[in-house]
């Protein structure tokens, strides 16, 4: 079972030299003049570790009206990846152990500023005695340090006299790092000599040491990009898939060095919602990705030291390296503010679609070889860029690989795009609702295989489609469909939800949350009076038992999810409803479990359920252990206006988890209240009853007096 799924290929330690087929420019972008051997593409099976394989996985080949992939793709998992996967660990620091509470004037949400290294300096030393091949680790580590230090203001420097530093060791079978700054005299970073000494693995662990967590742990937005197969995830590896409340300045990046691979062996652990983007999780990274660098600069506030920092356009960001502030631009753009195109003479350009619905064409007929063309397509706000392939005539190998290709970045402008070629038009690509939707980069390459004769060329129509959905108006997951104008949209609601934006629950509806989509359905994180957040987990420790969810794969657990910040007993986490409930009698049911350890201890775990409305709030507390088992609780929700339900967990010695929250019509006991006004209620099911009326009363609710009984006239 893998604990970290990195993506690089198995290579010798010296394979990062300038003469390598895998060589990259200093900034991590591919060299423009790189040439490939056409004969490689005629092989019946590509080398799984080759650059040709990486390109093949990006390709969408349209031949004779059919969308295909190259026939010689080799999706065999790379040997190095398997070795590193098995050995990745991310132990927590000692500060993560809960502490006795101290006096605090007020309670605020604790951000993890403590994970940052002081003065943005990370001293390191390599424990040479733990490596048989010191040349190997020194070469790879030096390359990784150079790549990291070129990315921003955080610097890895050789240790001299600093009290706190990183020690790189290689005699333990793990690729691992603590997360963030632990204030230790020697904080260990493990790069096992027989499986972890690769540049991307080193960068992965270095980012952890700098204070970052895995990309798939982004609880805020991961469900928009990936989905999980939780069945094979073990309790020992769950930490690496668990969702965390992370600081994120940019969009979810499938090509991050912190993103796990999707599979291990024959088992798939994650899926990309757009399967055509799965290649991004397999691309070899010899550098931090564009968005890794953006996140690093934002988290350590590198631009704060800049005097009159540049204003970076078109998705670029300000980075500060050795006191010099500049714009880092996405590949294909350049200039001091990222407004210039990196393009061959005679092709490319900026296409400004100035109004919703406007379109233009890109035509490349009778093109020459040796070209790298770039088009920047921009539309007004509340539009999405769409590219229609009207005609296509770009040459392919006998195995269906692209010799010349169009690159379409419909995911993120700073990530490698899909490559298309072939002889059939008709395909369409629309910018995903991730980052700016009104900008897309399209590139054309006939330079990599410049000895291959050109095809007939291609024609594209680019359009700024009106998109009210680009602002994500639909809630509680719903499907948004754009209308004819920038203000027209339709939300198709999930069962139980209604209203224009699917943010209303009517009196007859049932809604539920079993946390399969983290906190994006009925329950959301509370932000007032909290110290940390509920987490979603497959397993939660109850005394000595790893408990699983009562419904589905995930549950909401009260878990210490800090890595470096001190954590205290009595810390509070909250989750709450934010949907609008129509006033009606309802029933709240939920499953919860409290562990049976340390009964009667000083710091008792406590679950408090509060119901707020225009009336006085009601409170229900649950502190008794459940014997480590799930139990179901019921709470009546009488008809009120502006109802909100809140679950507060107070961290103590006992484990606590909540699952399968559901709110349904009618009170929990249909006989509650004055159902039978003058009689006895007989409950026949959870939603049905009959009334046994007192003498002198009749009617379905015993509310009609005998004196008003209709007289039968004969």
Residue, then its C-alpha position, 0 to 999 in steps of 0.5 A: x500500500x503506497x503512502x506517497x505516490x510521486x511521479x518521476x522516472x527511475x534515473x541514475x544520479x547523473x541523469x540531471x546533467x545538461x546533456x540528459x534527454x530530460x534536461x530543463x532550463x534553469x526555471x524548469x521550463x522545457x528548452x525551446x530548441x529541444x529536438x526529438x528523434x522521430x524513430x522513437x515514436x515508431x516503437x511498438x511500446x515506448x519506454x515508460x521512463x522516456x520523455x516521449x511517453x510523457x508527451x504521448x500521455x498528453x496527446x488526443x489524436x483525432x483520426x477519421x472522426x475518432x478520438x484516440x490515444x497513441x497505440x504505443x503508450x506504456x502506462x507501466x508504473x515507473x520503478x522509481x515511483x513504486x520505490x518512493x511510494x512505499x517509503x513515504x512518511x510524514x511524522x508529526x512533530x512533538x508540538x502536535x501532542x495535546x497540551x493542558x490548556x493555558x489562560x487565553x483572553x479570547x478564542x480565535x482560529x489558529x493558523x499555522x504560522x508556526x510552521x514557517x522557518x524564521x527569516x525564511x532560512x532553512x539550514x541543512x546538513x547531509x549525514x554522509x555516514x548514512x550514504x554509501x554513495x555520497x556523490x549521488x546524494x550530493x549531486x541530487x540534493x544540490x540540484x534540488x536546493x538550486x531549484x528550490x532557491x530559484x523559486x523565491x525567498x526561502x533559502x536552503x543553506x548549508x548548516x554552520x552554527x544555527x541551533x535549528x537545522x535539517x539533517x538529511x539521512x539515508x539509512x532508514x527505509x523512508x522518504x519522509x519529512x516533518x511538516x514545517x519548522x519544529x525548533x529542533x537542533x537536528x530535524x530529520x529529513x529522510x531520503x533513503x539511499x535505495x529508493x528516494x534519492x531523486x530530485x522530485x522526491x527531494x523537492x517533495x520532502x523539502x516542501x513538507x519541511x518548509x510547511x506544506x502538505x499534499x495537494x490532494x489534502x486541500x479540503x477546500x477544493x479537491x472535490x472539484x478536481x479529484x475523487x477517491x477510492x477509499x476502499x484500499x486506503x489503510x489506517x497507516x496511510x490515511x494521513x497522506x489522503x486526509x483533508x486539511x484546512x490549508x492556506x492556498x493562494x492559487x488553484x488546485x495543481x495536478x502537476x504539483x510535486x506534492x500531488x500523489x500518483x493515482x495508482x499503485x500497482x493494479x490499484x487505483x486510489x484516486x481519479x481525476x474528474x477529467x480523465x484526459x488530465x490524468x497525465x499531469x499526475x505522472x509528469x516527471x518533475x525536476x523542478x517545482x511546478x509553476x503553482x508550487x512556486x506561487x504558493x511558496x512565495x505567497x505563504x512566506x510573503x516574499x513580495x512583502x520585501x519588494x519596493x514598488x513590486x511589478x504588477x504581474x498580468x495573465x496569471x503571473x505572480x511576484x517572486x523575490x529571489x535574493x532581493x530581486x523582485x520580478x514576475x514569474x510568467x506562465x510558459x508562453x508568456x514573458x516580459x516584465x509584467x507577463x504581457x508579451x508572447x514567447x512566440x515564433x515570428x509570423x505566428x501567434x498573438x493576443x486575441x481580445x474578445x471584447x464582448x460576451x459571445x464574440x469569436x475569432x479564428x486561428x488559421x495555420x494553413x501551409x505552415x513551416x516546421x521549426x515553429x513554436x507559436x503562442x496565442x493568448x485568448x482573453x474575454x470579458x468577465x463572466x465568460x468562458x473561453x471555448x476553442x472549436x477545432x474546425x479543421x485539423x491536418x497535423x502529421x502522426x506516426x504509424x503508432x498514432x503519436x503527434x509529430x506536430x501538435x496544438x497545445x490547449x490549456x483548458x485546465x490551468x494556464x500555468x500547467x502543461x496542456x493537452x496536445x492534439x493532432x490528426x486529420x479530423x476536426x470537430x473537437x471542442x475545449x472549454x476553459x474549466x471553472x478553475x482560476x480565470x475562465x476568461x483566459x486561455x493559452x493555445x500553442x502550436x509546435x512544429x519544432x520538436x520534429x522539424x524533419x517531419x513534413x508539415x501537414x495541411x494545417x488547422x483552423x480554430x474558432x475561439x469564442x468568449x462564451x457567456x458564463x454566469x456559472x463562472x462565479x459558481x452561484x449554485x450551492x450544495x453541490x449542484x450542476x450549473x448550466x449557462x444561459x444566453x447572457x452573462x447573467x443567465x444560468x440554471x442550477x440543477x439541484x441535488x435531491x432535497x435542495x431547491x431555489x434559484x441557487x439550490x440553497x433552500x430546503x422546503x418543508x417536505x424535503x430530506x437532506x443529509x450529509x455523510x461527509x463523502x464530499x468533505x464539507x461541501x454539502x449540508x454541513x460547512x465549517x464554522x468560523x466563529x469561536x473556534x480553535x481548529x476544524x473538524x476533519x474528514x477521515x476514513x479511520x478514527x482511533x477510539x481507544x485502541x480501535x480504528x473506527x470506520x464510518x457509520x455510513x459511506x467511507x468518511x466521517x467527521x472526526x474531532x482530530x488534532x490536525x496541527x503539525x507544528x502549532x501547539x494544540x490544547x485540550x478544550x480546543x473547539x471545532x464547529x460545523x454548521x448548516x448554512x442552507x435556508x430552511x423553510x419553516x416546518x416541523x423537522x427531525x434531526x438524526x445523526x450518528x455519533x461515537x465517543x470512545x470509552x478511554x479515560x472515563x472521568x478524566x479532567x478533559x472530557x470530550x464533549x459534543x454540543x448540538x445547538x439549534x439557532x433561530x429567531x426564537x431562543x436557541x436550544x442546546x443538547x449535550x452528549x458527553x457519555x461514552x458510547x462504548x466505542x460504538x456508533x449510536x443514533x441521536x434524535x432531536x426535534x426541530x419545531x417550526x421556526x424561522x431562520x434555523x441553523x444547526x451547529x455541531x460543536x466538538x470540544x477536544x478531550x481525552x476521548x475520541x469523537x466522530x459524527x456521521x450520517x447527519x440527516x434532517x427530515x420532515x415532521x418531528x422525530x416522534x410524530x406523536x410529539x406535541x399536540x398531534x391528538x388534541x383530545x386523545x392518545x396518539x398511537x404511532x404506526x410508523x416513523x411518519x404515520x399515527x392514529x388518534x384514540x379520541x377521548x369521550x366526546x371528541x372525534x376527528x383525525x386529530x380528536x379536535x372536533x367536539x361531540x356537539x359539532x358532530x354532523x347530524x345525519x338526516x334521514 
